[in-house]
Amino acid sequence: MPDYKAERTISGVFKQESQINDVIRRLLDRGVPRDYLSVMGNNFQSQTRISGFISKKDVILGGLRTGAVFGSLFGSLLGLLSGVGVLFIPFVGSVVAAGPIGGALLGAASGALAGSTGAGLASVLITLGMSEDKAAIYETRLKAGEFIIMAEVPGDRTGEFQLLMESAGGEEVHVIEKTLPRPCPGRCKGPQDLAPEVRSHLSEAAQETFIEHYNSVFDETNDETKAEEAAWAQIYQQYEEDENGVWSKAKVTV
């Protein structure tokens, strides 16, 4: 939807998994593209067994692991969202994430997540613009098995989507005055286009590698999420982190 202009992010906490499909359906029906919807939860129930949970070391800044392992875990609607995968969040545990929030956790907003301090979801939400009190509530309720939905919406429709979230059973509904971060605004023209938090975790050589693979996949798919996953996967494959959390050491291949 080329004329869709997302300017703010509305989020809400939902107690029941059964509410997720309903909210996603209503948001899609109101014209929110699937690439602007995010869901997080650690208590999804499904006939498809969840397997393949991976460690923090495997996933942080390494790209969401996606594919058939998740099967029909989310049903038809949640399965439409981009970047479905499992990641480890300190203080919360293994979380299923779909949509741009997964990329934000792994890349543009996750400097603290990747560090030795073990910062959790609350720190990332604060980085995105949520108050400390609200971010702490979100983290606590996600850990308790509830679900978070986020929708990036046009500024002049904020009230409409706030009411939608609340009428669908959303609690702690909150508006962040910006959208979720992407590594690049579309195609990366150079290191200056990289989000600062991404750039700060990559050496100059790693930045070039990231941009090359990001653009290659973006040109093929026009999908920022897939491009970001591919770029981080390549960084993880070619480089190692130094003591400062910067991907700078080229891996020795035999």
C-alpha positions as CSV (number, residue, x, y, z in Angstrom):
1,M,0.0,0.0,0.0
2,P,2.2,2.8,-1.3
3,D,0.0,5.6,0.0
4,Y,-0.1,4.3,3.5
5,K,1.8,6.7,5.8
6,A,2.5,5.3,9.3
7,E,3.5,8.0,11.8
8,R,2.6,6.5,15.3
9,T,2.6,3.2,17.0
10,I,-0.4,2.0,19.0
11,S,0.0,-0.9,21.4
12,G,-2.2,-2.9,23.7
13,V,-2.0,-5.9,26.0
14,F,-4.5,-8.8,25.4
15,K,-5.2,-11.6,27.9
16,Q,-6.4,-14.3,25.6
17,E,-4.9,-15.8,22.4
18,S,-8.4,-15.9,21.0
19,Q,-8.4,-12.1,20.8
20,I,-5.4,-11.9,18.6
21,N,-7.0,-13.1,15.3
22,D,-10.0,-10.8,15.9
23,V,-7.8,-7.7,16.4
24,I,-5.6,-8.5,13.4
25,R,-8.6,-9.1,11.2
26,R,-10.1,-5.7,12.3
27,L,-6.9,-3.9,11.7
28,L,-6.4,-5.4,8.3
29,D,-10.0,-4.6,7.4
30,R,-9.4,-1.0,8.4
31,G,-6.5,-0.8,6.0
32,V,-3.4,-1.3,8.1
33,P,-1.0,-3.3,5.9
34,R,0.3,-6.5,7.4
35,D,3.9,-5.2,7.4
36,Y,2.9,-2.6,10.0
37,L,1.4,-5.1,12.5
38,S,3.4,-6.8,15.3
39,V,2.6,-9.4,17.8
40,M,4.5,-10.9,20.8
41,G,3.6,-13.7,23.1
42,N,5.1,-16.6,25.0
43,N,2.0,-18.7,25.6
44,F,0.6,-19.5,22.2
45,Q,-1.3,-22.8,22.2
46,S,-1.5,-24.9,19.0
47,Q,-1.8,-28.4,17.8
48,T,1.5,-27.8,16.1
49,R,4.2,-28.3,18.7
50,I,6.5,-25.4,19.2
51,S,10.0,-26.6,18.7
52,G,13.4,-25.2,17.9
53,F,13.7,-22.6,20.5
54,I,17.2,-21.2,20.3
55,S,19.6,-19.5,22.6
56,K,20.3,-15.9,23.1
57,K,23.7,-16.3,21.6
58,D,22.1,-17.8,18.4
59,V,19.5,-15.1,18.0
60,I,20.7,-11.7,19.2
61,L,21.6,-9.6,16.2
62,G,21.6,-12.8,14.1
63,G,18.2,-12.4,12.5
64,L,14.9,-14.1,13.4
65,R,14.9,-17.8,12.6
66,T,11.8,-18.5,10.4
67,G,10.3,-21.3,8.5
68,A,8.3,-24.5,8.7
69,V,9.3,-25.2,12.3
70,F,6.4,-22.9,13.3
71,G,3.9,-24.6,11.1
72,S,0.4,-23.4,11.6
73,L,1.2,-22.1,15.0
74,F,-0.6,-18.8,14.5
75,G,-3.5,-19.8,12.4
76,S,-4.2,-18.1,9.1
77,L,-4.1,-14.4,10.1
78,L,-1.0,-14.3,12.4
79,G,0.8,-16.4,9.8
80,L,0.4,-13.5,7.3
81,L,2.6,-11.3,9.3
82,S,6.2,-10.8,8.4
83,G,9.3,-12.0,10.3
84,V,7.7,-14.6,12.5
85,G,10.3,-16.2,14.7
86,V,11.4,-17.0,18.3
87,L,13.8,-14.9,20.3
88,F,15.1,-14.9,23.8
89,I,14.4,-11.7,25.8
90,P,16.1,-11.3,29.2
91,F,13.7,-11.4,32.1
92,V,10.9,-12.8,29.9
93,G,12.3,-15.9,28.2
94,S,11.6,-17.3,24.8
95,V,9.0,-15.2,22.9
96,V,7.3,-15.7,19.6
97,A,7.5,-12.4,17.7
98,A,5.9,-11.4,14.4
99,G,6.2,-8.2,12.5
100,P,8.6,-5.2,12.8
101,I,8.9,-5.5,16.6
102,G,11.1,-8.6,16.1
103,G,13.5,-6.6,13.9
104,A,13.5,-3.8,16.4
105,L,14.3,-6.1,19.3
106,L,17.2,-7.7,17.3
107,G,18.5,-4.6,15.5
108,A,17.7,-1.0,15.7
109,A,16.5,-0.8,19.3
110,S,18.5,-3.7,20.8
111,G,21.8,-2.3,21.8
112,A,21.0,-2.9,25.4
113,L,19.6,-6.4,24.6
114,A,22.8,-7.5,23.0
115,G,25.0,-6.3,25.9
116,S,26.1,-8.0,29.0
117,T,23.7,-6.0,31.1
118,G,20.8,-8.3,30.0
119,A,18.3,-5.5,29.6
120,G,14.8,-6.8,28.8
121,L,11.8,-5.8,26.8
122,A,11.1,-2.7,29.0
123,S,14.4,-1.2,28.0
124,V,13.7,-1.6,24.4
125,L,10.2,-0.1,24.8
126,I,11.6,2.9,26.6
127,T,14.1,3.4,23.8
128,L,11.1,3.4,21.4
129,G,9.4,6.2,23.5
130,M,7.3,4.4,26.1
131,S,7.3,5.6,29.7
132,E,9.2,3.5,32.2
133,D,6.1,2.6,34.2
134,K,4.2,1.5,31.1
135,A,7.1,-0.4,29.7
136,A,7.5,-2.3,33.0
137,I,3.8,-3.3,32.9
138,Y,4.2,-4.6,29.3
139,E,7.2,-6.7,30.2
140,T,5.5,-8.1,33.3
141,R,2.3,-9.0,31.5
142,L,4.2,-10.6,28.6
143,K,6.2,-12.7,31.0
144,A,2.9,-13.7,32.7
145,G,1.7,-15.2,29.4
146,E,-0.4,-12.4,27.9
147,F,0.0,-10.9,24.4
148,I,1.1,-7.6,23.0
149,I,-0.2,-6.2,19.7
150,M,1.4,-3.1,18.0
151,A,0.0,-1.3,14.9
152,E,1.8,1.5,13.1
153,V,-0.9,3.9,11.9
154,P,-1.3,7.4,10.3
155,G,-1.3,10.2,12.8
156,D,-4.8,11.5,11.8
157,R,-6.3,8.0,12.5
158,T,-4.8,7.5,15.9
159,G,-8.0,7.9,17.8
160,E,-9.8,5.5,15.5
161,F,-7.3,2.7,16.1
162,Q,-7.0,3.4,19.8
163,L,-10.8,2.8,20.1
164,L,-10.4,-0.3,18.0
165,M,-7.8,-1.8,20.3
166,E,-9.9,-0.9,23.4
167,S,-13.2,-2.3,22.0
168,A,-11.4,-5.5,21.1
169,G,-10.4,-6.0,24.7
170,G,-7.0,-4.3,24.7
171,E,-5.6,-3.1,28.0
172,E,-2.9,-0.6,28.8
173,V,-3.4,0.9,25.3
174,H,-0.6,3.3,24.5
175,V,0.5,5.6,21.7
176,I,4.2,6.0,20.8
177,E,4.8,9.2,18.8
178,K,6.8,7.4,16.1
179,T,7.0,4.2,14.2
180,L,9.1,1.2,14.9
181,P,12.7,1.5,13.7
182,R,13.9,-0.1,10.5
183,P,17.6,-0.6,9.7
184,C,17.2,1.6,6.6
185,P,14.5,3.8,5.1
186,G,13.9,1.6,2.2
187,R,17.1,0.8,0.2
188,C,20.4,1.6,2.0
189,K,22.4,4.1,0.0
190,G,25.3,3.9,2.4
191,P,26.3,3.7,6.1
192,Q,24.7,7.1,6.7
193,D,21.3,5.5,6.1
194,L,21.8,2.8,8.7
195,A,19.9,3.4,12.0
196,P,22.5,4.6,14.6
197,E,22.0,1.7,16.9
198,V,22.6,-0.7,14.0
199,R,25.7,1.1,12.8
200,S,27.2,1.2,16.2
201,H,27.2,-2.6,16.4
202,L,29.0,-3.0,13.1
203,S,32.6,-2.3,12.0
204,E,33.1,-0.4,8.8
205,A,33.6,-3.7,6.9
206,A,30.6,-5.3,8.6
207,Q,28.5,-2.2,7.6
208,E,29.4,-2.8,4.0
209,T,28.5,-6.5,4.3
210,F,25.2,-5.6,6.0
211,I,24.2,-3.1,3.3
212,E,25.2,-5.3,0.4
213,H,23.1,-8.2,1.6
214,Y,20.2,-6.0,2.8
215,N,20.0,-4.3,-0.6
216,S,20.3,-7.6,-2.5
217,V,17.3,-9.1,-0.8
218,F,15.3,-5.8,-0.7
219,D,15.7,-5.4,-4.4
220,E,14.3,-8.9,-4.9
221,T,11.5,-8.7,-2.5
222,N,10.8,-5.1,-1.6
223,D,10.4,-6.5,2.0
224,E,12.4,-4.7,4.7
225,T,11.9,-7.5,7.2
226,K,13.3,-10.2,4.9
227,A,16.2,-7.9,3.9
228,E,17.0,-7.2,7.5
229,E,16.9,-10.9,8.5
230,A,19.2,-11.8,5.6
231,A,21.7,-9.0,6.4
232,W,22.0,-9.9,10.1
233,A,22.3,-13.6,9.1
234,Q,25.2,-12.8,6.9
235,I,26.9,-10.7,9.6
236,Y,26.4,-13.6,12.0
237,Q,27.9,-16.0,9.5
238,Q,31.0,-13.8,8.5
239,Y,31.9,-12.0,11.8
240,E,32.3,-12.4,15.5
241,E,31.6,-9.9,18.2
242,D,34.4,-8.2,20.0
243,E,34.4,-7.4,23.7
244,N,32.4,-4.2,23.1
245,G,29.6,-6.0,21.3
246,V,30.7,-4.8,17.9
247,W,30.6,-7.3,15.0
248,S,34.1,-6.7,13.7
249,K,36.2,-9.9,13.8
250,A,36.1,-11.8,10.5
251,K,35.5,-15.5,11.1
252,V,38.3,-17.7,9.9
253,T,37.1,-20.2,7.3
254,V,38.9,-23.4,6.7
